[in-house]
């Protein structure tokens, strides 16, 4: 199993993998075009040429990234693939200099096992103004905001709803040990 950056040839397979979960209501739809635009942020788990899963690490703010599009192919569920992808994304976020990573998810238990904590949705205003405002589930959203702090800093910068930079004080939380390079 190799975890690597996605390529253009992966996009149709990624799209089909995501579509299975869109059909059952687990994921929001993604167009192939949006996946091509997101290509630099997409990471896949490659099982000898077969895609086993995908995750995207999307920049929200200078020091805040979001894990999105986390998907594990049906034949690879229950084998730790999701955790492998999240750990890889967290390592990538840390190496890139992000202070924290958020996720909007219905999979609260899974992300809790990955070291994320539930937070108030309004503590991530950038997410709302970049993505949520355009979402078909805007007024009936079933996702929970979660975060994992990578850098222990009580002061993080954010942008308020008027587009001005503000300073938010956050509780300092203990982080689990840093993820190691991942390759099976």
C-alpha positions as CSV (number, residue, x, y, z in Angstrom):
1,X,0.0,0.0,0.0
2,X,1.4,3.4,-1.0
3,X,0.0,6.7,-0.1
4,X,0.7,9.3,-2.8
5,X,-0.6,12.4,-4.4
6,X,-3.4,11.9,-6.8
7,X,-2.9,12.2,-10.6
8,X,-5.2,13.3,-13.4
9,X,-5.8,9.6,-14.3
10,X,-7.1,9.0,-10.8
11,X,-9.9,11.5,-11.0
12,X,-12.5,9.3,-12.7
13,X,-12.0,6.5,-10.2
14,X,-12.1,9.0,-7.3
15,X,-15.3,10.5,-8.6
16,X,-16.9,7.1,-8.9
17,X,-15.7,6.2,-5.4
18,X,-17.2,9.4,-4.0
19,X,-20.4,8.9,-5.9
20,X,-21.2,5.7,-4.1
21,X,-21.3,7.6,-0.8
22,X,-23.2,10.5,-2.3
23,X,-25.9,8.1,-3.4
24,X,-26.4,6.9,0.2
25,X,-26.3,10.4,1.6
26,X,-22.9,10.0,3.4
27,X,-21.0,12.6,1.3
28,X,-21.8,15.7,-0.6
29,X,-21.5,15.5,-4.3
30,X,-18.3,16.5,-6.1
31,X,-18.0,17.2,-9.8
32,X,-15.1,15.8,-11.8
33,X,-14.2,19.4,-12.6
34,X,-14.0,20.3,-8.9
35,X,-11.8,17.2,-8.3
36,X,-9.4,18.3,-11.2
37,X,-9.2,21.8,-9.5
38,X,-8.5,20.1,-6.2
39,X,-5.9,17.7,-7.6
40,X,-2.9,19.4,-5.8
41,X,-4.6,18.7,-2.5
42,X,-5.8,15.1,-3.2
43,X,-4.0,12.1,-1.7
44,X,-4.8,8.5,-2.5
45,X,-4.1,5.1,-1.0
46,X,-2.9,2.9,-3.9
47,X,-3.1,-0.8,-3.4
48,X,-1.0,-2.1,-6.3
49,X,-2.7,0.0,-8.9
50,X,-6.2,-0.1,-7.3
51,X,-7.4,3.0,-5.4
52,X,-8.3,2.1,-1.9
53,X,-9.1,5.6,-0.6
54,X,-8.8,9.3,-1.0
55,X,-8.5,12.4,1.2
56,X,-8.0,16.1,0.5
57,X,-6.2,18.6,2.7
58,X,-7.7,21.9,1.8
59,X,-6.3,25.3,2.9
60,X,-8.9,27.4,4.7
61,X,-6.7,30.1,6.4
62,X,-3.0,30.8,6.7
63,X,-2.6,28.3,9.6
64,X,-5.9,26.2,9.2
65,X,-6.5,23.3,6.8
66,X,-9.5,21.1,6.4
67,X,-9.7,17.4,5.8
68,X,-12.4,16.8,3.2
69,X,-13.4,14.2,0.6
70,X,-12.3,11.4,2.9
71,X,-13.5,8.2,1.2
72,X,-12.5,4.6,1.5
73,X,-13.5,2.1,-1.3
74,X,-16.1,-0.4,-0.1
75,X,-13.7,-3.3,-0.5
76,X,-11.1,-1.7,1.9
77,X,-13.4,-0.6,4.7
78,X,-12.6,-1.8,8.2
79,X,-8.9,-2.2,7.5
80,X,-7.6,1.1,9.0
81,X,-7.5,2.8,5.6
82,X,-9.4,5.9,6.7
83,X,-7.1,6.3,9.7
84,X,-4.0,5.9,7.4
85,X,-5.3,8.6,5.1
86,X,-6.1,11.0,8.0
87,X,-2.7,10.4,9.6
88,X,-1.0,11.1,6.2
89,X,-3.1,14.3,5.9
90,X,-2.2,15.4,9.4
91,X,1.5,14.8,8.7
92,X,1.3,16.8,5.5
93,X,-0.5,19.6,7.3
94,X,2.2,19.7,10.0
95,X,5.0,19.7,7.4
96,X,3.2,22.5,5.5
97,X,3.0,24.6,8.7
98,X,-0.6,24.5,9.6
99,X,-1.5,25.0,13.3
100,X,-4.7,23.1,13.2
101,X,-6.9,20.9,10.9
102,X,-10.6,20.9,10.9
103,X,-13.2,18.5,9.5
104,X,-17.0,18.9,9.0
105,X,-18.3,15.4,9.3
106,X,-21.0,13.0,10.3
107,X,-18.4,10.5,11.4
108,X,-17.8,11.9,14.9
109,X,-16.5,8.7,16.5
110,X,-14.0,8.1,13.7
111,X,-12.5,11.6,13.9
112,X,-12.5,11.4,17.7
113,X,-10.3,8.3,17.4
114,X,-8.0,10.3,15.1
115,X,-7.5,12.9,17.8
116,X,-10.2,15.5,16.7
117,X,-12.5,17.3,19.2
118,X,-15.9,18.7,18.5
119,X,-16.0,22.5,18.2
120,X,-18.6,25.1,17.7
121,X,-19.3,25.7,14.0
122,X,-19.1,29.4,14.3
123,X,-15.4,29.2,15.3
124,X,-14.6,28.4,11.6
125,X,-16.2,31.4,9.8
126,X,-14.0,31.0,6.8
127,X,-15.5,27.5,6.1
128,X,-18.9,29.0,6.1
129,X,-18.1,31.8,3.7
130,X,-16.1,29.7,1.3
131,X,-18.1,26.5,1.2
132,X,-21.2,26.3,3.4
133,X,-22.9,29.3,1.9
134,X,-23.0,27.4,-1.5
135,X,-24.1,24.1,-0.1
136,X,-27.5,22.6,-0.8
137,X,-27.7,21.5,2.9
138,X,-27.0,25.0,4.3
139,X,-30.1,25.3,6.4
140,X,-30.3,21.5,7.2
141,X,-26.7,20.6,7.7
142,X,-26.1,17.3,9.6
143,X,-22.3,17.7,9.9
144,X,-20.4,18.4,13.1
145,X,-17.3,20.7,13.1
146,X,-14.2,19.1,14.6
147,X,-10.6,20.1,14.9
148,X,-7.2,18.7,15.8
149,X,-4.6,21.2,17.1
150,X,-1.2,20.5,15.7
151,X,0.7,23.4,17.2
152,X,0.1,24.3,20.8
153,X,-0.5,28.0,20.6
154,X,-3.1,29.8,22.6
155,X,-3.4,32.5,19.9
156,X,-4.6,31.7,16.4
157,X,-5.6,34.2,13.8
158,X,-8.9,34.0,12.0
159,X,-11.1,36.2,9.8
160,X,-14.4,37.4,11.1
161,X,-17.6,37.6,9.1
162,X,-16.7,41.1,7.9
163,X,-13.4,39.9,6.4
164,X,-11.2,41.5,9.0
165,X,-8.5,39.6,10.7
166,X,-9.1,38.9,14.4
167,X,-7.3,37.0,17.1
168,X,-9.1,34.2,18.8
169,X,-7.9,32.6,22.0
170,X,-8.2,28.8,22.1
171,X,-7.7,26.4,24.8
172,X,-4.3,24.7,24.5
173,X,-4.8,20.9,24.0
174,X,-2.4,18.1,24.2
175,X,-1.7,16.5,20.8
176,X,-1.0,12.9,20.2
177,X,2.5,12.0,19.0
178,X,3.3,13.2,15.6
179,X,2.4,10.9,12.7
180,X,5.3,9.1,11.2
181,X,5.9,8.7,7.4
182,X,3.3,6.2,6.2
183,X,3.9,3.5,3.7
184,X,3.1,-0.2,4.0
